[in-house]
Amino acid sequence: MTRTHVELPDRRSLRPAPRPDPRARVERVEDCPVSFFRYLYAEVGRGYFWLERLRWTEEQIRARLSDAAVSLFLLTVAGAPAGYFELEMHHDGSVEVVYFGLLAEFHGRGLGKYMLTEAVETAWALGASRVWLHTCTLDHPGALANYLGRGFRPFGTETYEANLPD
């Protein structure tokens, strides 16, 4: 696999995408129930080998969600959950988009471009010195193109071997 690290070093670099559906909304999730977090992680990550957090205990999830440096945002379309992103403020002032994705039923509608724009604008509003994330060749085939299309620039790559379940 290849992991690519990308960043937006300043606000001017963002190439925003419009909201493709007037019913689409992004809101911060406060006091997220563990079961809802598990649902989002499992469903958005289905097919992309998002496995690490599937093994997390309720205590690990609660600790993550209660961390002041971490914030969770939900994309809905006409009230239905459509995707989410998780932001983490780091000690160097950067904000990482830790997880980002859509439920499969919402692919191909331009919502990923819009949600990424919202994630970046939210990160800047949190006081980010830069916004960054990483993606890999297991992620959605359009993920890297979306990041580059919004203005992110690669700053590192690594190739590694992963043992994946059948």
C-alpha positions as CSV (number, residue, x, y, z in Angstrom):
1,M,0.0,0.0,0.0
2,T,1.0,3.6,-0.4
3,R,0.1,6.2,2.2
4,T,0.1,9.9,1.0
5,H,0.3,12.8,3.4
6,V,-1.3,16.0,2.1
7,E,-1.6,19.5,3.6
8,L,-3.2,22.9,3.2
9,P,-0.6,25.3,4.6
10,D,-2.8,28.3,4.5
11,R,-6.4,29.4,4.0
12,R,-5.8,30.8,0.5
13,S,-4.9,27.4,-0.8
14,L,-8.4,26.0,-0.3
15,R,-10.4,25.6,-3.5
16,P,-13.9,25.3,-2.0
17,A,-16.7,23.1,-3.5
18,P,-20.3,24.3,-3.3
19,R,-23.1,22.4,-1.4
20,P,-24.4,20.1,-4.1
21,D,-27.8,19.5,-2.3
22,P,-29.6,22.3,-0.4
23,R,-30.6,19.6,2.1
24,A,-27.0,18.8,3.1
25,R,-25.9,19.9,6.5
26,V,-22.7,19.5,8.5
27,E,-23.0,19.8,12.3
28,R,-20.7,19.1,15.2
29,V,-21.8,16.0,17.2
30,E,-21.7,16.8,20.9
31,D,-21.9,13.9,23.4
32,C,-21.9,11.3,20.7
33,P,-23.3,8.0,21.8
34,V,-20.8,5.1,21.5
35,S,-23.2,3.1,19.4
36,F,-23.6,5.9,16.9
37,F,-19.8,6.4,16.7
38,R,-19.4,2.7,16.1
39,Y,-22.1,2.8,13.4
40,L,-20.4,5.7,11.6
41,Y,-17.0,4.2,11.7
42,A,-18.1,0.8,10.6
43,E,-20.4,1.9,7.8
44,V,-18.2,4.7,6.4
45,G,-15.1,2.4,6.6
46,R,-16.8,-0.6,5.1
47,G,-14.9,-1.7,2.1
48,Y,-11.8,0.3,3.0
49,F,-10.4,-1.9,5.8
50,W,-11.1,0.6,8.6
51,L,-10.5,-2.0,11.3
52,E,-8.5,-0.4,14.1
53,R,-11.4,1.2,16.0
54,L,-13.7,-1.7,15.5
55,R,-11.7,-3.4,18.3
56,W,-11.9,-0.4,20.6
57,T,-13.7,-0.7,23.9
58,E,-16.5,1.6,25.0
59,E,-14.0,3.2,27.3
60,Q,-11.5,3.9,24.5
61,I,-14.2,5.4,22.4
62,R,-15.6,7.6,25.2
63,A,-12.0,8.8,26.0
64,R,-11.4,9.7,22.4
65,L,-14.7,11.6,22.0
66,S,-14.2,13.5,25.3
67,D,-10.7,14.6,24.4
68,A,-10.8,18.4,24.1
69,A,-8.5,18.3,21.0
70,V,-10.9,16.1,19.1
71,S,-14.2,17.0,17.4
72,L,-16.6,15.0,15.4
73,F,-18.8,16.3,12.6
74,L,-21.8,14.7,10.9
75,L,-23.0,15.3,7.3
76,T,-26.7,14.7,6.9
77,V,-28.8,14.9,3.8
78,A,-32.5,15.5,4.4
79,G,-31.9,14.4,8.0
80,A,-30.2,11.1,7.1
81,P,-26.6,10.4,8.1
82,A,-24.5,10.6,5.0
83,G,-20.9,10.8,6.3
84,Y,-18.6,12.2,9.0
85,F,-15.2,13.7,9.7
86,E,-13.1,13.8,12.8
87,L,-10.7,16.7,13.5
88,E,-7.8,16.7,16.0
89,M,-5.9,19.8,17.1
90,H,-2.2,19.0,17.6
91,H,0.3,20.7,19.9
92,D,2.0,22.4,16.9
93,G,-1.2,24.2,16.1
94,S,-2.0,22.0,13.1
95,V,-5.4,20.3,12.7
96,E,-5.5,16.8,11.3
97,V,-8.5,15.4,9.5
98,V,-8.2,12.1,11.2
99,Y,-11.1,10.3,9.6
100,F,-13.2,11.4,6.6
101,G,-15.8,9.6,4.5
102,L,-19.3,9.0,3.2
103,L,-21.7,6.2,3.5
104,A,-21.7,4.2,0.3
105,E,-25.2,5.3,-0.6
106,F,-24.0,9.0,-0.8
107,H,-21.0,8.5,-3.2
108,G,-21.0,10.2,-6.5
109,R,-23.1,13.2,-5.6
110,G,-20.4,15.8,-5.0
111,L,-21.0,15.5,-1.2
112,G,-17.4,14.5,-0.5
113,K,-16.1,17.7,-2.1
114,Y,-18.5,19.8,-0.1
115,M,-17.8,17.9,3.2
116,L,-14.1,18.3,2.7
117,T,-14.6,22.1,2.2
118,E,-16.6,22.2,5.4
119,A,-13.9,20.2,7.3
120,V,-11.1,22.5,6.2
121,E,-13.1,25.7,7.0
122,T,-14.0,24.2,10.4
123,A,-10.3,23.4,11.0
124,W,-9.3,27.0,10.2
125,A,-12.1,28.3,12.5
126,L,-10.6,26.2,15.3
127,G,-7.3,28.2,14.8
128,A,-5.3,25.8,12.7
129,S,-1.9,26.8,11.6
130,R,-2.2,24.3,8.7
131,V,-4.6,21.4,7.9
132,W,-3.4,18.0,7.0
133,L,-4.4,14.4,6.5
134,H,-3.3,11.2,5.0
135,T,-4.9,8.8,2.6
136,C,-3.9,5.4,1.3
137,T,-4.5,3.2,-1.7
138,L,-7.1,1.3,0.2
139,D,-9.3,4.4,0.5
140,H,-12.1,5.3,-2.0
141,P,-10.5,5.7,-5.5
142,G,-11.6,9.3,-5.6
143,A,-10.2,10.3,-2.2
144,L,-6.8,11.6,-3.2
145,A,-8.3,13.4,-6.3
146,N,-10.7,15.2,-3.9
147,Y,-8.0,16.3,-1.6
148,L,-5.8,17.5,-4.4
149,G,-8.8,19.2,-6.1
150,R,-9.5,21.2,-2.9
151,G,-5.9,22.5,-3.0
152,F,-4.1,20.0,-0.7
153,R,-0.5,19.4,-1.6
154,P,1.5,16.2,-0.9
155,F,4.3,16.4,1.6
156,G,5.2,12.8,2.0
157,T,4.5,9.2,0.9
158,E,5.4,5.8,2.3
159,T,4.9,2.3,1.0
160,Y,4.3,-0.5,3.3
161,E,2.8,-4.0,3.5
162,A,-0.4,-4.7,5.4
163,N,-2.0,-7.9,6.4
164,L,-5.7,-7.6,5.5
165,P,-8.5,-10.0,6.4
166,D,-10.1,-12.0,3.6
